[in-house]
Each structure stands twice: as C-alpha cells, then as structure tokens.
Amino acid sequence: MTIHELQGRAHAGLVRAQNGQGTVEYVGLILLIAVLIAGVVTASRSFKDTGIAEAIVKKIKGAIDGVAESK
C-alpha cells in the first residue's frame, strides 16, 4: 500500500466522522430548544392571564402537526 492510499483512507475516515458529528449537534440543539420551551410553558402556568402561553402552545402544536401531516 502506498502513502497516497493511506492518506486517502485516513481522509475518508475523517470525513465520515465529521458527518455524524453534525447530526449530534443538531439533535443537541433541538433538545435544548425543547427544554427551553418546556420551561417557559411550565413557568407561565403560574400566571393568571395565560392567553399568551396558550397561544404559544397552540402554535407549536400546529407546527408539529403540520410537519406530521406533510410526511
């Protein structure tokens, strides 16, 4: 095996590792956003006027349902 073949294999291995890393980062970001939204909804339950919180929850549920229907 030549040095060029070794370099090619090393490069291919690095590229594969980086592709999986991007997926993990997106999953982490989505989980972070979900936790923040859950915190806002939980904190807003103590308010007497829940109109804004209910509107946010309805919009989020509508967006999730829209994604589910499009598939």
VOMARZA-259643 format. One record per atom (N, C-alpha, C, O): residue in one letter; x, y, z. Coordinates in steps of 0.05 Angstrom, whole numbers, plus 5000, padded with zeros to 4 digits. Atoms other than C-alpha are relative to their C-alpha. Layout:
aXYZ;...
***
This chain:
m501749765000;m500050005000;m501850255000;m503750275015;t498349765003;t502850674980;t499150215021;t497050195033;i500649794981;i502951305022;i497550154991;i496050255008;h502449865009;h497551614978;h497549845007;h495449965014;e502350164992;e492851034991;e499450035030;e497150045038;l500349974971;l494051105066;l498850275006;l497050305023;q501149734995;q492651855063;q497150014991;q495450145004;g502850005009;g486251725023;g498249865020;g496049965026;r501650144980;r483751225074;r499750175026;r497550175038;a500249834976;a485351695132;a498150234995;a496550305013;h501849785006;h481752265097;h497149905000;h495350045010;a502750115002;a475651825083;a498949955029;a496550005034;g500850054972;g475451635157;g499250255014;g497350265030;l500549744988;l475652355179;l497450124990;l495850235005;v502549895012;v470052555131;v497649865012;v495650005018;r502250154989;r465552005157;r499550095029;r497250115037;a500349924971;a466852215230;a498750285002;a497150335020;q501149734999;q465052945214;q497150004993;q495650175003;n502850015008;n458452765181;n498249925023;n496150045027;g501550084976;g455952415244;g500050215021;g498150245036;q499849794980;q458252995287;q497950214995;q496750315015;g502049805006;g453553475252;g497249925009;g495750085019;t502650104991;t447553035267;t499850025030;t497750105040;v500149994971;v449353005340;v499650295009;v498250345028;e500349724992;e449953765343;e497150104995;e496150245012;y502849915005;y443053865311;y498149885021;y496350015030;v501750124980;v439853365359;v500350145027;v498350195041;g499649854975;g443053725418;g498750274999;g497550365019;l501349745003;l440554395392;l496949985003;l495750145016;i502950044998;i433454125384;i499249945028;i497150045038;l500750074972;l433553835454;l500250255018;l498650295036;l499849754985;l435954505482;l497650184996;l496650295015;i502349845006;i430354875448;i497549895013;i495950035024;a502350134987;a425254365473;a500050055030;a497850095041;v499849954971;v427754445544;v499250295007;v497850345026;l500749724996;l427255205539;l497050054997;l495950195013;i502849975004;i420255175512;i498449885023;i496550005033;a501450134977;a418054685566;a500350175025;a498450195041;g499649824977;g421055155618;g498250244999;g497150325020;v501749765003;v417255755591;v497149925005;v495650075018;v502750094996;v410755365589;v499449945029;v497350025040;t500450064972;t411655105659;t500050255017;t498350275036;a499949764985;a413455785686;a497550174996;a496650315014;s502349835006;s407556115652;s497449895012;s495450035012;r502450114988;r402555645686;r499350155026;r497050155034;s500549864975;s403256065749;s498750274995;s497850405014;f501249755007;f400756685713;f496949984999;f495949774992;k503050005001;k393356875719;k499050034972;k497149914964;d500849965028;d392957115647;d501849814983;d504149874978;t498550205015;t395056505606;t499550024970;t500149834955;g500649975028;g392956775538;g502449974982;g502349834962;i497650015016;i399956855511;i501149715001;i501949614980;a498950274997;a402256175538;a498349804983;a499449634970;e501850185016;e396155825507;e500450044970;e500449854955;a499649945028;a397356175441;a502649884990;a502849774968;i497450125008;i404655945440;i499849704998;i500749584979;v500350305000;v402755225457;v498449924975;v499149724962;k501650075024;k397455225402;k501650024974;k501449854957;k498349965023;k402455495351;k502049774997;k502549674975;i498050225000;i407654975370;i498749744992;i499849594975;k501450255007;k402654405367;k499250004971;k499349804957;g500749985028;g400254665300;g502349954981;g502049824960;a497650045017;a407254675272;a500849715000;a501649604979;i499350294998;i408653965297;i498049844983;i498849664969;d502050145016;d402053725267;d500450044970;d500049864954;g499549945028;g403754065202;g502249844988;g502149754965;v497750165009;v410353705197;v499149714998;v499949574979;a500950285000;a407053035214;a498249954976;a498349744964;e501850035023;e401653145160;e501450004974;e500649874955;s498649975025;s406653325106;s501549754992;s502249714969;k498650255006;k410152645112;k498049804992;k498849574986;
***
